Amino acid sequence: MWPDIRFDPIKLFDLHISDLLFLDRYHVRMLVPGYVQLGDELFIGLLDAPDVLGYFCEVCPNHADWLRQGVQRVRGKSSERIGQAESRLLNASWPWNLAMAKSPEKWDALPWSSWDPRVIYDHIELKGKTVLDVGAGTGQVTIRCAPYASQVLALEPVGRLRRYIERKMGAAGFANVRTLDGILEAIPLDDAFVDAAILSNGSFGWDPLKELEELERVTKPGGAILMLGPCNPEAIGTISQIRDAGGYKPLDFELPCDGRKPAFIKRR
């Protein structure tokens, strides 16, 4: 689950500028265009990280000249100034995503990872069902569903996390889990494919109407869609607007050490 930013992920996970190499290509393609708002802080932050600069240029070739020329233009800054810019660049790079990708085992050991699975079991029938875990992350929903479901599909765009889920489920002895490379806006499944779709982490809220359309497309009539935990804050208003008309009902959900979170369920 995504925690509120009450802890500093940079300190908690000992993040450094070179750790930006843990960002999946999917994340880099989303982040680099947004770095424009950093101005010269971006280029100064990359001065001592040629490997990161090269990775960004490889993944985003349309921005390569802009990145290289910017770094060349700001050369000669002091170590202290570079350190300040590196900190700003890390904070602008979705540090919680970066932390999860760098140390998924540590993420799973943190207090908010011990949330009560009854929020699933009390609302979703799992036995003999096909369940979709959307934005699976480290597989916290997946591993709670795998003992009961016929099949769990873990949808996760970050390759490093998909591989972690596969190792984790293999070690737990679950052969009914399959990882999928994809995003919520374009789920790589046929219509009415799953009995239940469960969302956690920050997977919902980047394009809410499109995402809800996709969720309902892949969920069978008679199935359920369950949203757990915080999503993109801008999507909360969208959920409020569609909650009654769209059939999404609020639920009580609480994370250890992190308090109550918005949660919703819809019966198809």
N, C-alpha and C positions, 0 to 999 in steps of 0.2 A: 504494500500500500504506500501511496505517497504520504509522507509526513508533512505537517505544517513546517515552515522553515523556522523552527525554534532552535534547531541545532545548525551549526555551520558545517555543511558537508565538506568544505575544503579542509577544515581542521580535522573533522571526524574521520575522513578517509585519506588524510595526508595527500591531497591532490597537488600536483605540480604541473607546470606548463607542458611537459612531455607527455602527461597522461591524456592530453587531447588526442593522442594517437589511439586511445581506446574508443573514441567516438566512432560509431558505425558510419559507413558512407551515407546511409539514409539520413542520419543526424547532421552530418557535415553539409549535405546539400541544402538542408533547411536552415542551418545556422549562418553559413558564410554570407548570403545576401543581407542578413540582418545585422551583420557586424558593421555595416556602414555607419550606424549610429554611434559607434565607438570613436570614429575619426582616427586620429593618429595613435590613439591608445592601442588599437589593433596592431598596427605595424611595429610599434615600440615593443609590444608584448611578444612579438614573434622574432625579435632581433637575435635572441639567444636560443631559438628553437628552429633551426633550419629543417629538421626532419618533419616538424609539424607544418611548416610553410610548404614543404614539398608535397606532403599528404593533401593539404587543402587544394593546392594547385592541380594535383592529379585528379582529385575527385570533382573539382569545379573548374574545368579548363577555361570556361568563359570569364572567370574572375582571376585567372592566373597572372596576367600582365598587371592588373590593378594591385594585386597582392605583392608581387615582386617589386614593382616600381615604388610602392608605398614603403616597403621595408628598406629599400635602397635610399630613399629620400630622408629617412629619420636616423640614419646611422650616426654613431658618435655619442649616444646617450650614456649616462652613467649607469652603473650596476643598480644603484638605488632606484633610479627612474625606471629602469627596465623591470625591476621587481614590482613596482607599483602598477605598471601597465599589465604585467602578467596576472596579477591578482584581479584586475578589472576584467581581463579577457576570460579568466576562469569563471568569474561570477556571471558573465554573459553567455556562458556555454552550457546552460542547463546542468549545473553541477550535480544535482541529484541523479540525473540520467547518467552522467559521467561516473559518479560514485558506484552506481549499480553495475555498470559495465566493467569497471575496474575490479571490483571486489564483490561479486555476487554472493559468495559465501558469507562475507562480513555483513552484507545487507540482510541476509536471511537470519543472522544472529541478533539483529537489533530488536529492541523491545516491541516496536509496532508490528513486527512480523508474527507475533504470537496471538493474532486476533482470533476471536471465537468463530469456528466454522459453522456454528448453528445458524448464523445469518443466511447461509446457503441451505443447510439441511432442513430448516423450518419452512422454506419457501419453494424449494426446487425438488422435484422427484428425480433422483439420479439413477436408481436401479434400472439397468437395461437401456439407459438413454445415451444419446450422443450429445456431448456438452462442448461448447466452444468457449475457451478462455481467451478473451480479447485483450491484447496488450499484456501478454502473459508475464513479461518481466523475468523474474527468477522462478516462476512456476508455483507461486504460493496458492493460487486458486486451483491450479492443475493438480497439485499433490493432495489437496483436500477432497477433490472430486474423484480422482483415479481409483480409490478403493471400492467405489460403489457404481460408477458409470460403466456402461459398455465400452465407450470410447471417449477420450478427451482430446480435443484438437487445440493445441496451444499456438495461438496466432501472435507472432512476435517479429517485428521487422529487423531487430538487431541480431546479427548472426552469432555474435559471441554469447548472447543470452540464450539463443536457441540451442547452442551446443551445451551450455550449462544445464538447461532443462533436460536435455537428452541424457547427460551423465547422471544427473540427480534422480531421474525416474528409473534409469537402469539400475542404479545402486539400491533404490527402494524396491526393485523387483516388479515394477509396473510395465507390462508389455502392451497396454491398451492406450498409450499416449503417443500422439504424433504431432510434431511441430510443423507449423506452416509459416512461410515467409510472406508477410503481407501486412496491410494496414487496414484500419477500420473503414476508411472511405472506399475501399475496393477489396472486399473480402473474397479470397480465391476459392469460393464454394458455390455449388449450384443452389438454386432456389429451394427453400424449405428443406434444408439439409440437416439441421440440428434441432434437437428437442429443447435445448436451453442455451442461451448465450449469457455469459457473465463477464462484466467489465469491472476492472479495478485499476489501480495506479492512476496515471493521468491520461488514460487512453481516449477518453471521450471529451469532446468540446472544441475541437479545432475547426470542424465544419459540421455543427450539430445536426442540421436537417438532413444532410447527406448521410451522416453516420447512422442516424435513426432509421433512415430508409434502408440502408444496407443491413442493419440488424434485423429489421422486420422481414426483409427479403429472404434471409438465410434461415430464419426460425420458422418451424412448422406451425400451422394452425393448431391451437391447443397447447403450444409450448409457452416458454416464459423468457423474458429478458430481465436480468437483474443487474443493476448498477450499484457498485460499492465504492464508497470513499469519494474524496474530492476529485473534481475534474477541472478542466480549464475554467478559472473563475468567470470568464466572460460567458460561459455556457450555462451558468446557474440561472440567469434570467430566461434563457431559452427553455430550459426544463420547466421553470415555473409557468411559462406561457402555455406550454403544450401539456402540462401534467394532467389536467382534468380532461381536456378534449382528446388527448392522445391516449388516455388510459394508464398513465404512469402514476403509481401510488407511492407516497413516501413511506420509508421504513426507518426503524431505529437501528443505528449501527454505530459502534464505538471501537476505536483503536486504543490498545493499551498505551498509556502515557501520552495520548494525543487527543482524547476526547471524542465527542460525537461528530459524525461526518454525514453529509448528504447521501442518502441511498434511496433507490426507487426500484419498483418492480412493475412489469406489465405482463398480463396474461394475454396471449394471442388468441 
